[in-house]
Amino acid sequence: MLDAAAAIFVTSGVEAPVRDIAAEAGVGTATIYRHFPTRADLIIAVYRHQVEALAEAGPELLAAGPTPYSALGRWIDLFVDFLVTKHGLAAVMRSDSAGFESLHGYFLDRLVPVCGSLLDAAATGGEIQADVTALALMRGVGNLCIGAENDPRYDARRLVRILIAGLARPN
């Protein structure tokens, strides 16, 4: 259900009808409401599910190789996908709902260490400069992604690739 909801949120935003999510998941709307009584509950669950998938991807990419720098680049691609497909989520997260208050801290707690591990591995391998922090890189990537979903002419992914290329140590 969470993957189905995420897919619908990407195409239709977080205000998409629950019936669309249920159809994508192959379940009835009552099943969705049984697991997620409110839209906020569903949005929070999808967000946490996607953060967890991104957190798990870091070590997997690093283990798969071929280099820590390439693993970092692939993880950043996933991070960009995560950021630019959150249609309407930022506005919902700024709402007064108590459930949304802790999401940003959760996001940082889970993803900054993963990004930091990838950066450390690439720096230890001599592939990148060692003076870039995970939080600074993630903020930079996040800032490059702002508005990407609203302007098809804006290519956030290209700009992020340029940023990541700038981390590489000159040969």
Secondary structure in CASP SS format (residue, H / E / C, confidence):
PFRMAT SS
TARGET T0000
AUTHOR 0000-0000-0000
METHOD secondary structure of the structure
MODEL  1
M C 1.00
L H 1.00
D H 1.00
A H 1.00
A H 1.00
A H 1.00
A H 1.00
I H 1.00
F H 1.00
V H 1.00
T H 1.00
S H 1.00
G C 1.00
V C 1.00
E C 1.00
A C 1.00
P C 1.00
V H 1.00
R H 1.00
D H 1.00
I H 1.00
A H 1.00
A H 1.00
E H 1.00
A H 1.00
G C 1.00
V C 1.00
G C 1.00
T H 1.00
A H 1.00
T H 1.00
I H 1.00
Y H 1.00
R H 1.00
H H 1.00
F C 1.00
P C 1.00
T C 1.00
R H 1.00
A H 1.00
D H 1.00
L H 1.00
I H 1.00
I H 1.00
A H 1.00
V H 1.00
Y H 1.00
R H 1.00
H H 1.00
Q H 1.00
V H 1.00
E H 1.00
A H 1.00
L H 1.00
A H 1.00
E H 1.00
A H 1.00
G H 1.00
P H 1.00
E H 1.00
L H 1.00
L H 1.00
A H 1.00
A H 1.00
G C 1.00
P C 1.00
T C 1.00
P H 1.00
Y H 1.00
S H 1.00
A H 1.00
L H 1.00
G H 1.00
R H 1.00
W H 1.00
I H 1.00
D H 1.00
L H 1.00
F H 1.00
V H 1.00
D H 1.00
F H 1.00
L H 1.00
V H 1.00
T C 1.00
K C 1.00
H C 1.00
G C 1.00
L H 1.00
A H 1.00
A H 1.00
V H 1.00
M H 1.00
R C 1.00
S C 1.00
D C 1.00
S C 1.00
A H 1.00
G H 1.00
F H 1.00
E H 1.00
S C 1.00
L H 1.00
H H 1.00
G H 1.00
Y H 1.00
F H 1.00
L H 1.00
D H 1.00
R H 1.00
L H 1.00
V H 1.00
P H 1.00
V H 1.00
C H 1.00
G H 1.00
S H 1.00
L H 1.00
L H 1.00
D H 1.00
A H 1.00
A H 1.00
A H 1.00
T H 1.00
G C 1.00
G C 1.00
E C 1.00
I E 1.00
Q C 1.00
A C 1.00
D C 1.00
V C 1.00
T C 1.00
A H 1.00
L H 1.00
A H 1.00
L H 1.00
M H 1.00
R H 1.00
G H 1.00
V H 1.00
G H 1.00
N H 1.00
L H 1.00
C H 1.00
I C 1.00
G C 1.00
A H 1.00
E H 1.00
N H 1.00
D C 1.00
P C 1.00
R C 1.00
Y C 1.00
D C 1.00
A H 1.00
R H 1.00
R H 1.00
L H 1.00
V H 1.00
R H 1.00
I H 1.00
L H 1.00
I H 1.00
A H 1.00
G C 1.00
L C 1.00
A E 1.00
R C 1.00
P C 1.00
N C 1.00
END
